[in-house]
Amino acid sequence: MSESLSPPNIVPLEQILPDEPLLMMGAGPVPIPQKVAAANSIVINHLGDTMNRAIEQVKDMSRYVFQTRSSHVMGVSGPGSAAMEMAVANLVTPGSRVLCITNGYFSQRLAEMARRVRAEPTILEMPRNQGADVEAVERELQRTKYDVVTMVQGETSNTVYNRNLEQIAKLAKKYGCLIIVDAVCTLSTMPLEMDNWQVDAIITGGQKGLSSIPGVSLLAFSEEAWSRKIANRQDLPYHWCLDAQLADKFWNQKSYHYTAPVSGILALHEALRLVCEETLPNRFRRHLRCSEALQAGLEAMGLDLLVEKQHRLNSVIGIVVPDHVSADAVRADMSCVHKVEISGAFGLNILRIGQMGEQSRAHNLFRTLHAFGSSMRKCGAKLDLPAGMAELERMLSH
């Protein structure tokens, strides 16, 4: 048999990957524990008894992390954006009036998804680098009748924190709306109580606060959202893979939807188990302590943080880059010399350091802050690296 195409000249993966793995301290993905990595190497039957046991435990642990008693918790084969789109595709119908509270790139993405399912999104944009204002939201809910409200808990793109999520969610319920919340970078790093806060859909990715792998995400629907929009719907959603009724066959009826990403689900199982083992209160304290220590160290060096304290997200920290310093050069030097990777931004002159899951460990903070300060100085920034390191140590010792 002749070949019309010759095989390409490919080098082994080991020749592509760096000799020393980079410490991933950007906006995600984050380092994963060894037990998560080991689980991700296993392949089993996606419809067998072993998988069924693992799925039941994933759902139980997810309910704890989401703080919900809902029976409609499920995984999604895809990034956090796929879970986001699944929530929108199943709760937003053509002609629905959707209030999209936006203060950055990912909250705008929710509006785009609503537009693509032929809804009528209204964007309520918050002032630059500020969290959502309760009074502004209520004025808009009084002005127009909406079916759904969307927002993020933490805006990864510019490190803004919507601190008033609980009040806004309850407001949405008061005005008869369902509310969809993106918790991709915040779930398990800070309080979020689905039932008590009356949230109807929460989405997250595995690769951030949960310290699992990218590509397997989680979504929870409230009982009210399921009964109002999914259980008795008249029209099929636009997405087959993201049809919640079809997904429910696998996640709750031990039946077939499509071949599940078994290795990723097993990795997620172990990541969730470690969260439950640590407990949410302890996990929240660890994240807050580490993030505030890193912020204090950065400021002690003489650097400015992008967002004021009352609006600042602790899961991802945005640092203003001095005008004469190249953010790309800083990142390149950190990666090549110090083997630490951080993130740039979406058009903003900032650098972002993550504090999610395994990133929030003291040894990672010391390595990252030293690498960051050294690379910033090498690239022309004037700062006091010893003062920053001393402040980090002082804060962590409390």
N, C-alpha and C positions, 0 to 999 in steps of 0.2 A: 504493500500500500504506500503510495507516495504522499508526501506532506506538502500542502500549498504554503504553509508557514513553518519556518524553523523555530525550534524552542528558543526563547530569549536567554540571554546571558545573565543569570541571576546569581548574586552572591548570597551566602548563608546569612540568616538573621543575626547570628553572632558577630558578623563583620559590620553590621549596621548599628547595632546597639552600642552605647558607650561602654568602655571597659568597667567603669565604676558607675553604678546607677545614680541618677540624679535624685536628690531629695526634693520631692514635689511639694512646694510651699506656695503655689499659686491659687487661683480661684477654682481649682479642681481639674482633673481628679486628684485625689489625695493618696498618701501611702496607705497600704492595706496591711492588716495584721497577718502573721504567718498562717494562722488557721483559716483565714478567709482565702488566702492564696492556695492553700492545700485543697480546700473544698472546690475551688474553681478548676482544679485539674481532674475532677471526677465526671464521668459520663454514665448515666443510668437511663433506664427506660422511663420516658416522660409520662407514661400512663400506668406504671406499675405500683404495687403496694408501697414500696419504699418511697417513691415520689409522693404518693398520697399522704404518707405520714409527715414528710418534710413540708409539704404544702400546708397542712393543718397547723403545724407549728409556726410557719412563716406568718400565717394569718393571725394567730394568737399573739405573737410577738409584735406584729405590726399594729394591732389594736392598742397594745400598751404604748407604743411609740407615738401613735396618732392620738392617744387618749380618747378612744371611741369604743362603744359597744356595738357599732354597726356590723351587720353581717355582710356588708358589701365592700370588703377590702380585697384588692387583687393586685397582682403584679402586671407589668407591661413590658413586652419585649421591645426595648428601644430606650432612647435617652429620656431624660426628664421632659423634654419637649414633646415626646410621644405621649407621655402620661398627661401632659397639659392639653394636648390636642384631643385625647380620649375624653377628658372631662368636658371640654367645650363641645365636642361632636355629639355627646350624649345628653347634655343639659341645655344646649342652645339650639333652637330650631329656626328655620327660615322665617324672617320677620320679627324674631325676638328683639326686644329693646334691651341692650346690654350697656351698663355703665362700667367703663373701664378706667379704674383709678390708676394713673400712670405717673411714675417718677423715674423712668429709665428704660433701658433697652428691652428687658424681659417682660415688664408690665405692658409695654407697647406690643410685644409679641402676642399676648393674650388678645388684644384688640384685633390684630391681624387674623388670628385664627377665627375669631367671631365673625369677621367680615367674610372669610372664606366659606363659612357654612351658611352664608346668605342672611346673616342677622343684621341688625342695625346698631352698630356700636357707637356710643358717645364717649369721647375721651375727656376725662376730667384730669387735666395735667396739674401736678403740684408744682409749687415754686422750686427753682433749681436747688438740688441737694437738700431737700426737705421731705420729711415723711408726710403721709396723708393727714389732712386736717379734718377732724370729725365734723366741725360746723360746716365746712365747705361741702362735705359729702352729704350732710343732711339737707342743706339748701337745694342741692341738685335732686335729691330723692323727693323733695317736696314739689319741685318744679315740674317733674315729668314722671310718669309711671314707667318703671323698669321691671323687667322679668328676672334679670341676672345681674350680679355685680362681680367684677373680677379685680384681683389685686395680688401683689406679691407681699410676703412677709419681709423678705430682705432682698433688695435690688442689688444683685451681684455686680452689675455693670458699673455702678458708681458708688457702691457701698452705703446706700441709704437704707435705713431701718424704718419700717412702718410700725412704730411702737403702739399705735392706736388700733391695731387690727381687731382686738376683742370688741371694742366699742363700735367699730364700723360694721363688723359682722352682725352684731345684735341690732344695729340700726337697719341693716339690709333686711333682716327678718321682720322687724317692726313694719317695714314698708312692703312686705310681701314678696321680697326677692330671694332667690337662691344666691349663694355666694361661693365662688371658686377661688381658692387660695393656692398660689405657687409657694411651696416651702422647700424648694430644691436645695438652697444653701443653708437653711435654718433648722430643718427637722433634726431633732436630738441634740442641737447645740444651744437651744434656748426654749423657754416655755411656749407651748402651742397645744391647746386643749380643744379638740374638735367638737366634742359634745357640749362642754360647758360654754364654749364661745359661740355655739350654734352655726358652725361652718358646714357647708353642704358638700364640698369636694376639696380634698387636699391632695396635692401631687408632690412627689419628690423623686430625685434620682438617687441611685445607689452610691454614686462616686464621690459624695461630699461628706456631709455630717455622719452618715452611716459607715463610712470607710469600707465600702464594698467596691465592686468593679463597675465601670461604666457599662451601659447597655441593658441593664435590668432595673426598672423603676417601680415605684409603688403609687397606688391611687386608692383613696377611700371615698366612697359616696355615703352621705347620710341616708337614713331610712326614708326621710321625707323626700329627698331628691330622687331616690330610686322609685318610690311609689308615684310621685308626681310626673316624672319625666321619662322613666325608663320602662317600668313594669308594664304599663298599659298604653304605650305609645302607638300611634296610628301609622306613622311614616318611618321608614328605615333611615338610619343615619347615613351620611355620605361615605363613611369609612367602614369597610368590612373587617379588617384586622382590629380596628379600634371600637368595634361594636360591643358595648358593655354586656348586652344579653348573651352574645356568643362567648365572650370571655368568661362569663359567669358559669358556663358549662364546664370549663376546665377548673376554675378556681373554687367552685362550690358544688358542682354536681359530678365530679370525677369522670368527666366525659371529654370529648375531643373538640378542640378549637383549631389549633395548629400545633406543630411540634414546638414545645416549650424550650427555652434556653436552659436546660437542666443544670449545666455547670454554673451558670450565673445565678440561678435560684438557690443552689446549694451554697454558693458564696454569700448570697444575701442572707440565707439562714444563719450562717455563722456570724456575720456582721451584726445581725439583730440580736443573736444570743449574747454577744459581748456587750451590747447596749443594755440588755435586760440584766445581765450580771453586774454591770456597773451601777445600774439604776439611773433613772432620768435626773433626780435631784443632784446626785453626785456628778453626773455628766455635765449638767448645766453649770455647776460651780467650777468644775475644771476648765470648761471653755471660757467662762467669764474671767477667771483668774489669769489664765494664760493670755487672753486677748488684751486685757487691760494692762498687763505687764509689758507686752510687746508695744502697745501704743505709747505707754510712758517712756519706754526706751527710745523709741523713734523721736519723740518730742524732745527728750533730753539731749539727743544728738544735735538738735537745732532744726529739725525738719517739721514741716506742717502737714497735718492730716486734712484731707479734702473736706470732710463733713464735720460740722459742729457736733459736740458730744450728744446733745439731746436727739439728734437725728441719725447718729452714727451706728452702722451695723458692726457688730463685733465678729461676725463669722468671716468677713472679708474686709481687710483694712486698706483704704486708699491713701497713698502718700503722694503729695504734690512734688513733682520733679522741678528743681530750679531751672529757670529759662535757658541757662547756658549748658545744661547737662542733657545728654542724649539718653532717654529711657531705654532705647534698644541697646545701646552700648553697655549700660548697667546690667541689663538682663544677660547679655552675651558674656560679659566678664564673670558674672555670678555662676553661669552654667559651665563655662570652660575652666575657670580657675578654681572655684569653690565647690562645684558640683551641686549647686542649689538652684532650683528653678522657681521663678515667680512669674506673675502675669503682667502684661501691659493692660491696655484698656481700649474701649470702643470710641476712639477719637479724642479722648481726654488725655491731658499731659500728666498722667499719674501712673504709678506702679501699684500693683495690688498683691498683698500677702494674705494667704488664707489662714484661718484659724478654725478648721473643721475636722472633727474626728481625730485621727492620729497626728494631725499637724499640731494639735494642742498638747504637746509634751515639752517639758522644760529643755531637754537636750536638743530638740529641734529648734526651739526659740533661740538658744544661745548660738547655735551654728548659723541660723538664718540671719540674725541681726548682725553678727560679725561679718558675714559674707556681704550683706547688703551695705553696711557702712564702709567696708573696705572698697567695694566696687564703686560706690558713689564717690568716694574721695579720688579714686584712680581716674574717674571720668570727669573730675573737675569740681565736685561739690565741696564746699567748706563746711565741715561738721566736726563734732566732738565725739568720736567713736568711743573712747574710754568712758565718758560720762553716760552714754547710752547703755553700754554694757553694765555699768555699775547700777544704773536705775532699773534695768531689767532684773538683775540679781536681787536688788532690794525689794522690788515688788513681789517677786516669786517667793522670797523668804518669809513673807508675811502669812 
